[in-house]
Amino acid sequence: MLPAKLVQNIISVPVNVARCACLRYNSGVIWDIFGHDSAVAFLKEHTKPEKLRHAYLITGPQGVGRRSLALAFIKALSCPNPVEPGVPCGTCTVCRQIDAQNFSDLAVIVPESGHKDIRIEQMRELQRTMILAPYQAPYRVALILNFQNVTAGAANALLKLLEEPPSKAILILTADSQENLLPTISSRCEVLRLRPLPIKAAQNWLAENKGLPTLDAKLLAHVSSGRLGTALHLFEKPEVLEFRSQVLEDIKDLFSANIRERFAYVESQMKRKGKTRDVFFEILSIWMTFWRDVMILATGADTPLVNIDQEQFARKVAKAIDQKSMYAMLPLLEESLAQLDLYVNPRLLMENILLAWPRI
């Protein structure tokens, strides 16, 4: 059996230890952010001019609510009719435009079409616009999403803006991790770290706020690992859940398939709608969650499963294969995801994985 401590390091998922309740005020208005009470309270305090910083960095895994929190903060800074200080009305034209990311004093920066990274040209254009006076709101705000996807040149260009910020400009960055950014950038920002909710808290929220049956809410809470943004995406796009279910069913066949059949599987997936690289990225991500569950079950680690609907089969796999093969799969999948992002031939990548895939 693999050492439990080693496996725990590989499969651990951050847990939000903060209390899990919506942040309400006497007015009854809600920032509409669930489970990140301390972050909401902190940013509400920072809507006061004497507390406001010129730059904020919100980190956490995808789907945890980084963008939602940032937009709520921007509304609190910009709403012309706040219910109380730091509490936007949520219904005025300004609030609705910010929700739609279509507000005159808000610039939302993401990679341009055809590019995977934020480029230096975008940062230079941002430098030119941020020095302008706000048009409607008290501040001009730039929201730079997924800042971990930025070129070195763009990062250095932003650093100049952080070092000499305009007086009426606020920069808000989101990223998966502070450690993935240049220390010179993160050190100039007020950092907030968001973590997934406990599974049970996410399940209860989905049941109470979306009216989901208990079993459906439980599945979404586990599949999303407590990230409400991801859970809501799955809730609103059932075809994504259907794709996940099909990939997990295909896994069962792959364990008994010969090499020819495995390569035929790769060929069939290349015919799916959408870019082959994107399809394979989604498949690899689902495979990783399955092998993570297998390792949890094999070691008895006290960590929630992701694919609770496949627990019985995952237990069978955990008992049937040797620990060397089991331990090799997660690093192989992680490396393959990284190589896929570097434009390695996706077909050869998938076939290489299936050559190493254990047989039962």
N, C-alpha and C positions, 0 to 999 in steps of 0.2 A: 504494500500500500504506500502511496506517496505521502510524504510528510504533510500533515494537515496545515502547519504554519506556512509552508511553501505554497500550497495550493490556495490558501486564504489570501496571500499576497497577490496572486494572479487573478482571482475571481472576485475580489472584494468590490463592493459597490458603496459609495459614500451614502451615509444616512443623515437626514436632516434631524438634528436633535432639538431644534426649536419647537415650541408648541405649534400645533397645526390648527389654526383657526383664522378665519378672515379677519383682517384688521378693520374694525368698525369704529366709527366716531359717533358722538352724540347726535350729529345731524343725520345719521343713518347712511351717509355716503360711504362707499367702499372704493378703495383704489383698484378693486377688482383683481387683486393678487392674492393667491391662496398659498399658505405654507411658508412664506418668506417674511414673517412679521417683523423680525429685527431689521431686515434690509429696508422694508417700507418705512419703519419708524425712523431709521437713520436718514433716509433720503428726504422724508417729510421735514425733519429738522433742518436739513440742508437747503430747503427752499427759502430759509431766512437769509437775507442778503449778507449778514455778518458771518454766516456759516458756509455759504456757497463756495465751492472750489471751482477752478477752471477746467478740471478734467476728472473723469470717473472711469473706472474699469470694472465691468461686471463679468465675472467668470463663472463657469459651470458647464456641465455636459449639455450637448445639444438637446433641446426640448425641455429644459428645466425652467424656462421662463425668463431668460436674459432680456430678450427684446421687449417682452410685455412689461417688465419692470422698468426698462429704460423709457418706453413710451409713456408710462404712467407718471414717471418723474418729470418728463418734458411737459406733459399736460399740467402738472402741479405748478411748474414754473411759468407757464404761458397763459393759463386760463384767465380771461378777463373778468369772469364772474364766479370766483371761488366761493364755495359754500362756507368755508372757513379757511384761515391761512394754511396753505399746503394741501388743501383738499379741492381738486377741480370739480366743476359741476358735472362734467362728462357728457353734456348734451349740447353745448353751444357749438357754433360753427368752428371755432378754433379747436376745441377738443375732438370734434369729429374729423377735422382735417388731419390732425396729428395721428389719430387712430388709423387713418387711411394713408399715412406717411406722405401727405400731399399738402404741407403747410409751408407758407412762404418763408418762414424763418427757421425751417428745419431742412437740413441736407442729410439724406440717408445714403451712405456709401457702401456699395457691394461690388464684387467683381463685375466688370462689364461683360456683355454678351460675347461669347467666344473665348473668354479668359477665365482661368480658375483662381487667379490672384488679384488683389487690389494693386494697381500699378502706380508708379510715381507720377504719371500725368494726372491721375485723379487727385492725388494729394496736393499737387501744385495748384490745380484748379480750386481745391478747397481752401488753400492759403489765400487765394485772391478773393474768395467770397466771404470768408470769415472776418476780414478786416472791415467789411461794410457794416453800417449801422443796422440794427434790427428794423424790420418794416412794420410789424404789428405787435410783436411780443416784446417783453423787457430784454430778452436775450436772443441771440442767434445761436442755434444749436446744431452741432454735427453729430450724427449717430453713425458710427462705423461698425458694421456688423461683421462678426467672425474675423477679427483682426489677426488671428493666427494665419490667415490666408493672405499674406501681404508680402510683396517683394522687399528685398533689402533696401532698395532705393526709396520705395514708398515709406518704409519705416523711418528712415533717416529724414525724409522730408517732413513727416509728421512731428518728429522730434524737434525740429526748428519751431513749429507752431506751439508745441508744449513749452518750450523754453521762453518764448516771447508771445504769450497769449494776448489777443486783443481784449480790451476791457469788458466788452459786452458779448463775449463768445464763450460757449460751454462745449467741451468735447466729451462725448460718451463713447467708450469702446466696449465691445463685447468680445469675449474669447473663450475657448474651452479651458484654458489654464493660464495662469499668470506666468508659469515657468516656461511657456512656449514663446514668450515675448522678450524683447530686449529689456534687460534690467533698467536701462536708462529711460525707457518709456514707462514701464509699470511703476517705477519709483516716483514719477511725476504725477501719478494719478491716485485718487482715493479708490481703494480696491474693495469691492464687495464680492464675496464668494457665495454662490448659490449651490445648494445640494438637493438631490432628489428627496421626495417625501418618503417616510416609511410606507411600505406597501399597503398596510391596513388603512392608513390615513388617505392615501390616494384612492383606494377602493371605495371607502365611505363617501368621499367627495363625488366620485363618478356616479355612485348610486343615488346620492341625495340631490345632486345638481343636474344630472343628465337623465335621471330616471331609469338607469340601466338595471336589469335584473342582477341579483347578487353574483351569479356565476360569470356573467359578461363583464361586470365591473371588476371582479377578481382577476379575470384573464387579462384585461387591459392594464390593470395596475401592475401585474407581473411582467407582461411583455414590454411595458414601457419602463420597467425598473423604478417606478415612482416618479417619473418625469411627466407632469401633467400635460405639458405642451405636446409631447409625443403621444400620450394617451388620447388627447383630443384630436390629433391628426388621424390616428387610427380609427377613432369613433366616426369622424366625418368622411373618411375614405375607406369604406369596407373592402374595396378591391385590394388595398394594401394588405389587409388581414388575410384575404383569400390567397394572395400570392405567398404570404408567409406560410399558410397552412399547406399549400401545394409543395413548397420547397421542403418542408419538414416531412411530408409524406414521401417525397422523392428520396430523402435520406435513407429511409428504410430499404428501398430497392438498391441503393448504391452499396450497402454493406454486403449484399449477396451477388452483385453484378460482377461479370468478368470485365477485363480491360476493354474489349470491344464495346460492350454495352455502356461502360462508363464514358468512353469517348463519344458514343452516340448521344448520350445525355448532354454533353457539352455542345454538340452540334445542334441539338434541338433547342437549347436555351439561346443560342445565337440567333434563332429565328423569331424570338420574342419581339414584341413592339418596343421601340426605344433603342437608345444607343447600347451596343453590346457591353461596353465598359461599365455603364451604369447598371445594367441588369446583373452583371457578374458581381459588382460591388454589393448590391443588395443580397444576392445569394450568399456571398462570403460572410456578410454580416450576420445573416441568419444561421449559417453553419457555426459561426463562432459562439453564438448563444447556446446552440445545442451542445457543443463540446464543453462549454463552461458548465452546463447543467450536469453532464456526465461526470466531470471531475468533482463537482460538489457531492454528487451521490456516491462516488467511489470512495471519497475521503471522509464523508460524514460531516463536512463543514457546515457550520450554522449560518448559512446564507440562503436567502430566498431563491428559488428557481425562477428562470425566465419563462420557459415553455412548460407551464404546469399541465397543459393539455397533452403533453408528450412524456410525462413523468414515468409511466410504466415502461415505455420503450427505452428511455434513457437509462433506467435501472438495468434493463436487460443488457444494454451495451456496456455499462459499467462493470458488470459481472463477467461478460464474455471476452473482453479483450485484455491483453497484458498492459501493465502500467507504462512500459516504455512507449508503446504505440499511442496510448492515451495522452501521455505527457508531451509527445512530439506534435500533436495536432494543433493546439492553440498557438504556439510560436510560429508554426508553418502558416497558419491562416493570417496571423497578424503581419507577418513579413509579406505575404502575398497581397494583402490590402495596401500596404505601403508601396509595393512594386506596381500595383495596378494604377496607383495615383501618379507614378512616374512614367506611365505610358508604355510599360512592358506589354508585349503581345498577350492580350487577355485569354485567347484560346490556349496557348501554350502554358500559361499560368494555371488555368483550371485543370488541364490535363496532368500537369505535374502534381497538383494536389491529389488528384484521384489515383495517381500511381502509388502514392503513399497512404491512401485511405485504407484502413484495416478491413479485413473480410471477416464476416461472421457466418 
